[in-house]
Amino acid sequence: MTARKTIPPLEDQVLCLTTANVRQTPRRVNPRKAVGPDNIPGRVLRECTEQLADVFTDIFNIFQSSAVIPTCLKTTTIIPVLKKSPVSQ
């Protein structure tokens, strides 16, 4: 009989973000994209990364340790962009 690996319960695992993790994330934000529900332009996030990294790290780690994500962070804005139909000859 083969031994099965047991997966530890989720409550025993706590994901802890570091300030370095948070500093890397805004680099992937496209500054030309439209703002989201928070109305914060991507350009601001990219340019203020150093000033905001510690604060965001603390906030996200509190969310993780309490296992509660605020409803306002669970929303997004979706804007459908219609594609042009092919030109008929």
C-alpha positions in Angstrom: 0.0 0.0 0.0 1.4 3.4 -0.9 1.5 6.2 1.6 -0.7 9.1 0.9 0.5 12.6 1.5 -1.8 14.5 3.8 -2.5 18.1 3.0 -2.5 20.2 6.1 -5.7 22.0 6.9 -6.0 25.4 5.4 -6.4 27.1 8.8 -2.9 26.0 9.7 -1.4 27.8 6.8 -1.0 31.5 6.8 0.2 33.3 3.7 2.4 36.2 4.8 3.2 38.8 2.3 6.5 40.7 2.5 7.1 44.3 1.5 9.3 43.1 -1.3 6.3 41.1 -2.7 4.1 44.2 -2.6 6.7 46.4 -4.2 6.9 44.1 -7.2 3.2 44.0 -7.9 2.7 47.6 -9.2 5.3 47.0 -11.9 2.8 44.8 -13.6 0.1 47.5 -13.6 -0.5 49.1 -17.0 -0.5 52.9 -16.3 -2.6 53.5 -19.4 -5.5 51.3 -18.3 -8.7 52.9 -16.9 -9.1 53.2 -13.2 -11.0 50.5 -11.3 -13.7 50.8 -8.6 -11.2 52.5 -6.3 -10.6 55.4 -8.7 -6.8 55.1 -8.2 -4.9 55.4 -11.5 -2.3 52.7 -12.2 0.2 55.5 -12.7 -0.2 56.6 -9.1 0.3 53.0 -7.8 3.5 52.7 -9.8 4.9 56.1 -8.8 4.0 55.8 -5.1 5.1 52.1 -4.6 7.8 52.9 -2.1 5.5 55.1 0.0 2.6 52.6 -0.1 4.3 49.3 0.2 4.5 49.1 4.0 0.9 50.1 4.4 -0.4 47.7 1.8 1.7 44.9 3.2 0.2 45.5 6.7 -3.4 45.7 5.3 -3.1 42.5 3.2 -1.5 40.6 6.1 -4.4 41.6 8.4 -6.9 40.4 5.8 -5.0 37.0 5.6 -4.7 36.5 9.3 -8.3 37.4 10.0 -9.5 35.4 6.9 -11.8 38.2 6.0 -11.7 40.1 2.7 -13.8 43.3 2.7 -16.7 43.3 0.2 -15.4 46.4 -1.5 -12.3 44.5 -2.6 -14.4 41.8 -4.1 -15.9 44.0 -6.9 -14.6 45.0 -10.2 -15.7 47.1 -13.2 -16.1 45.3 -16.5 -16.5 47.4 -19.6 -17.4 45.4 -22.7 -15.6 46.6 -25.8 -17.3 45.6 -29.0 -15.2 44.4 -31.9 -15.8 45.7 -35.3 -17.4 43.2 -37.6 -15.5 42.2 -40.7 -16.1 44.4 -43.8 -18.4 42.7 -46.3 -17.6 43.1 -50.0 
